[in-house]
Amino acid sequence: MNYISEYKKKTRASAKIFAKSSKLHVNGVSHNIRFYEPYPFVVKSSTGKNLIDVDNNKYTDYWMGHWSLILGHGPKKVKESLKKQIEKSWMYGTVNEQTIKLSELISKAVPVAEKIRYVTSGTEATMYAVRLARSVTGRKIIAKIDGGWHGYTSDLLKSVNWPFTESESSGVVSEEKIISIPYNDLEGSLKILKKYAKNLAGVIVEPVLGGGGCIPATLEYLKGIQEFIHKNKSLFILDEIVTGFRFRYGCLYPTMKLDPDIVTLGKIVGGGMAIGVMCGKKEIMKYADTTGRKKSERSYVGGGTFSANPASMTAGYATLSYLKSKKTNYSKINSLGEFTRKEMSKAFDGKVAVTGKGSLFMTHFLKDGITEITNSAQVAKCDSVMLAKYHFKMIAHDGIFFLPGKLGAISEAHSKEDIKKMIVASQNF
């Protein structure tokens, strides 16, 4: 079947609107990954588990707002809270009580969050985290993971896509201050870290590699990296922007008995509104306090015009409050994720590896002798063209939306019947 022709017939209004968008915006989009061939459909509304495009096609959504919508699109509690706040106004540019309420929830759920600083994106949160690490240690080098994605900050824009030895972008300077280490390879990682130990400010790592392939880190790996970092008097930074409040109420790291110095959060804690969070131990975060400090003594960690705006704080508070009161929902979506990974593997009869944890999952079409996925180098050797075709087939033919090539996220709005429909669609690929 010609899925491109089928897609074009169903999305004629999207084609016309996207043509206008292409005249106004770079590649027609405002985030590189949102473009796919022949053109992305244009959404007019969303509710629960569904996206509805301008041609009135309905899609069961597994992209879920860059994996941020754990309660689904437009959940009632969040919507009602936002309506009340917007009646009062949505931008103050000053201290507000909504921020304090959200921080109280985060600090009680995330032990390391002794002090918090809000920004409006995950990119900003990680940018400030590595700046803070350099200020605290007086060192310059930051280590990250091969395939690790921490946003577009120049401080971490290295070794994101295969081949990892090539620069990710022109215009990025001082790349020698960023080193990368192989995921889930403790011996190989320690060998590199030891080489740069004297000038190593810290390491930043995701406990589940998100954009790099939806791959959980082993406990041995994370504990080994943490042990070296702390002995070296460097900082251990955990990027839990994807994983924070995704698998449980709080972060993933306490379940692994880890002791990070700084944790970054985003996505779910904003309830679908713009947010980024940098939090950490008091003795670390005090360097961001500019009161009475010389320029040479401080870490200039700002925020921005829209940081801690009352609308984002309200949406975040409503979301976390709901998650706190309904912790049983985690068992529901995590079990759906486990069911998905198991049944998806069966559907493709060994031709794919399905990675993930809890309510996150990703399908990898195996080739070139790859039989398992434990790092992003193995992901890069899988058939990414086939993965994109598979996702596009589901968009065009089955009314199921994944951003082509990306992982899927299950929300509270999804049901087991939705998963079964996705499995059937996969069997027919």
N, C-alpha and C positions, 0 to 999 in steps of 0.2 A: 504493500500500500504506500502511496505517496503522501507522507504525513505533512510535508511542506504545503502541498496543494490543499489538503484538508484544512490545515491551519489558516491559510490565506482566505479560504472561503468563509471561515467562521469569524474572522477578525478584520473585516474590511474597514470598519470604523476606526479600529486601533491603528491600522496602516496609515490612514489619512492623518490622524492626530499625531502619530509618531513622526510622520514626515515634517510636520510643523515643528515638532520638538527638535528634530535634527538640524533645522535651520537656526535654532536659538541656543542649543546646548551642545557641548563637545560630545560627539558621538550620540547625541540625542538623550544622554542620561546625566545624572549627577553622582553616580558611583560606578566605577568601571565595570564591576561584575554584573550590573543590572542589564547590560546589553547582551543579546544573543540573536543569532540569525534565525529567520530573515529580519525580524524586528520583535521587540517585546510587546505583548498586549498591554493595553492601557487600562488600569483599574479605575472604576468609578466609586466602588464602595466595598466594604468588607464587614463580615459579621461572623462570630463564632469561629468555625473552621474554614469558612469560605471567603474567596475573593470573587467579585463580580466585575467583569470588564465592561467596556463601553458598548460592546455588542450583545450584552446580557448573557454571556457565557459564564457559567459558575464553575469554579475550580475548588477542589479540596486542597487546602494549602498546607504544605509541609516546610515551606521556607519560613513562614511565621515571623515576618518582619525582622529578618536577619537573626532568627532564633530568639527574639526578645519577648514574644507574646506567649508566655507559658499558660495564661488563662484564656487564650484565644483572642480573636479580634473583637474589640469593643465590649469587654465584659461589663455587665451591669453595674457592679459595685464601683469600678474605676470611673465609668462614664458619669454616674451620679455624683461622685466626689468632685470630678472635674467641673461639672456644671455649676455646682455650688461655689467652687473657687473662682470660676470665670465671672460669675456675677459680682464678685468682689474686685476682680482684676487678675491678670495673669502675669504681670511683670511689675516688680517694685524696684529692683536694683538696690535693695537694702536688706538688712537682716529680717527674717520672718520666722514665725513659729512653726510653719510647715516643715522647714529644714530641720529644726530641733526634733520634731516628732519622728521624722524619717531616720535621723541619726541615732536616736534612742533605740529604734528597732534594729538597725544595722549593728550598732556596738554591742548589743546583747546577743545577737546571733553570730557575730564574727569576732572571736576573742581578740584578734590582733588589732581590731579597729579602736584603739585607745584614743586616737585623734583622726579626724576625717577632713578631707578637702574635696569639695565638689567642683567638677568641670562639666562640659556638655557633650563629651564624646570619649570613647575608649582610647582613641589616639592621644588625646591630651593627657589622660590619666597615666598611660605608660610613658609618655614623654617626660612628665614631671617625676615619675617614679625613678627613672634612670638618672635624671638630673640630681635628685635628692641623694641617690646612692653615691654619686660622685662627690657631692658636697660633704656628706658624712665621712667618707673614707679618705678624701683628698686624692683619689686615684681616678684614672681616666677610662679604663677599658670596661666595656660591658659585654658579657657573654649571653648569647641567645641560642635558640635551637634551630638546626637546619629545618626549614619548612615552617618555623614558628611565625605566626602573624600577630603583630601588636599594633596595627594601624599604620598610617602613612608617615609617622614621624621619622625624620632623617636619622635620628639616633638609633633606630632599629630596623631601617629599611635595607636589610641585607639578608641573603640566604633565605629568601621567602619562596621563590619558585626555582624549579630545576632548569638548567644546571646551577647549583648553588654557588659556584665559583664566579659567575658573571654578575656584574652590577645590576641591580633591579631598576635603576633609573639614572639618567643623566642629571646633573645638577646636585647630586649628593656628594658632600665633601667629608673628609675625615673618616672614611670607611675603615681606616686602620684602627680606629678606636672601638670597632665592633668586631667581635669574633663569634664564630658559630661552632656548635658542638652537635654530635650525632645523637638523636633521640633514642632512648632506651638502650644505649651502649655506654655503660658506666666506665669501662676501661678506656675506651676511645675518648670519652669526654674528659676524664681526669687527666689524661695525657696532654690534652690541649690546655686545660685550665692551669696545670702546673707550669707550663711554659710561660704563661702570662701572669702568674700569681702575684708578683711584686706590684704590678700596676692594675690589678683586677678590682674594680669597684663593686661588682656584683654580677649575678646571673639572673635572668628573667626567663621563666618557663611556665607553660600551661600544663596543668595536671591532666588535661585531655587536649591533645593537639586539635584545634578546631579547623581552621582553614587548611591546615596541612594534611587533613585526611581523617579527622574524627577518630584519633588513636589515643587510648588511655596510656599514661605513663605507668611503668611498673613501680611498685613501692620501693623495691631495691634501688631503682635508678634515682628516684627523687630523694630518698634518704641518703644515698651515697653522695649526691651533688650537694645537698644541704650540709652534710658533715664536713666536706672539704671547704665549702664556702665559709662556714662559721669558724673553722680552725684558721682560715686564712684572713680572718677579720674583714671579710667582704660581706655584702648584703645578699640575702636570699629573697628574691622578689617573685611572688606567685601572681600570674595573670589569670584571675578567675572571672574575667569579663563574660565569658561564655558559660563557665561552670558554676558561678556563684548563684545560689538559690535555684539551680536547675535540677539537681538530683535530691536535694533535701532542703530543709529550712536552714539556710546558712551556707557556708562554703564547703567545698569538698575536702580541704586540707585537714580539718580536725579528725576525720575518719581515718586518715593515714598517719596520724600522730606527727604531723610536720610542724615546724616552728618558723614560719616566715617572718621577715622583718617588715615587709611591705606587701600589701595585697591590693590589686586593682579590681574594680567591679564596674559593671555597666549593664546594658541590656535589660534583664528582668527587673533590677532594682529601680528602673525608671518607669515601669508600668506602661511602656510604649511611648514615652516622651524622651526628649534628648537628655542624656545624662552620662557622666563618667565619674568614677569615685576613686580617689587614692586614699588609702587608710593604712595605719601602721602603728608600731610601738611608739610610746611617748618620747623615748630617748632618741628615736630616729626623726620623728615628725617635728620635734622642737626646732630643727634646723630650718624649717619653713616659716618659723615665726620671725618676722622682720623687726619686731619691736626692740629697739635698742641695739641692734646688731649692725656692724659694719658691712659694707658690700662684700668684702672678702670672707665674711663669716656666715653669711646667710645663703640659703638656697631660695632663689626667687621663684616661688611657686605661686602662680596667680590663680586664675579661674578664668573669668571672662564676663562680658556684659550679661550673658544669660545664665551664668552659673548659679545654682541653687534658686532658680526662679520658682515661684510658688506653684505653678502648674505642674512642673516635673516632680517637685517634692510631694505634691498632693497625689499624683498618679502613682508614684513609687510607694508612698505610705499606704494607699488603698490596696495595692497589689500585695505588699508584704504582710499587711494585716490579715488579708484573706488567706494567704498561704500559711500563716502562723495558726490560724483558727481551723484550717482544713488540711492538716498535715497528712491525712490519709490519702489525699489526692496524689501525693508523690508516689505512693505504692501503686496507684492505678496507672499513671503515665509511665512509670519505670517498668512495670510489668508489660505494658503494651510495647515498649521499646524492645524488651527481651523477646517477646513474641515475634515482633517484626524481624529482628536479626535472625532468629531461628528459621522462620518460614521463608524468608527471602533467600537464605542459603539453599533451602530445599528447592525453591522455585527454579533456581538456575543450575541445579544439579552439579555443584562443584566448580562451575565456571567463574564464580565470583567469590570474593571475600567480603563479608559484611562486618564492618568495624563499628565501634561506638560504645556507649555506656548509658545506662538509664534510659531516658527518653530521646537520646540522640542516636542516629544511625547513618551509615554511608555505605554505598555499594561500590566495589572496585572490580572491574573486569580484568581478570588475571591473564597475563601473557609473559613471554620471555623468561619462563621458568620460575616466576614468582608464585609462591604457594601460600604465603601468609603476609600480613601487613602489620609491622611493628614500628615503622618509621616512614617519613615522607619521601625518602629516596626510593623505597619500594613502591609507594603510591605513584611516583613519577614514571615508573616503568610499566604501570598498568595501562589499559587501553582507555585513555581519556576521551577519544573520539566516540567510542562505543557508549561510554557513560553519558555523554552529551546527547547522543541519538536516543538513548533509552529514556532520558528525562524529557526530551522534546516529544517523543511519541506519546508519553503520558499526558503532556500538556495538550497536544493537538487532537488526540483520539479518545483519551479516557477522562478528561476533566480533572486531572491531578497535577498539582503544581509543585515542582521543585525548581529552584534556580538551577539551570543546567550545569552539572558538574559539581554541585555542592551537597553538603549533608542535609539530612532531614531532621526536623524537630517535631515531636509530638506534644500537643497541648491538652489541657483539660477538656477542650471542646471536641477532641477526637474520640472515636469509639472503636471497639474491636471490629465492628462491621466496616468502618472506613479502612482499617488495616487489611482486612480480608479482600476488599475490593482492589486495593493496591497490589496485593499478592497475585490476584487473578490477572491484573493488567501486566504484571511482570512476567507471568507465565506465558502470556500471549505476545511477548516481545520477540 
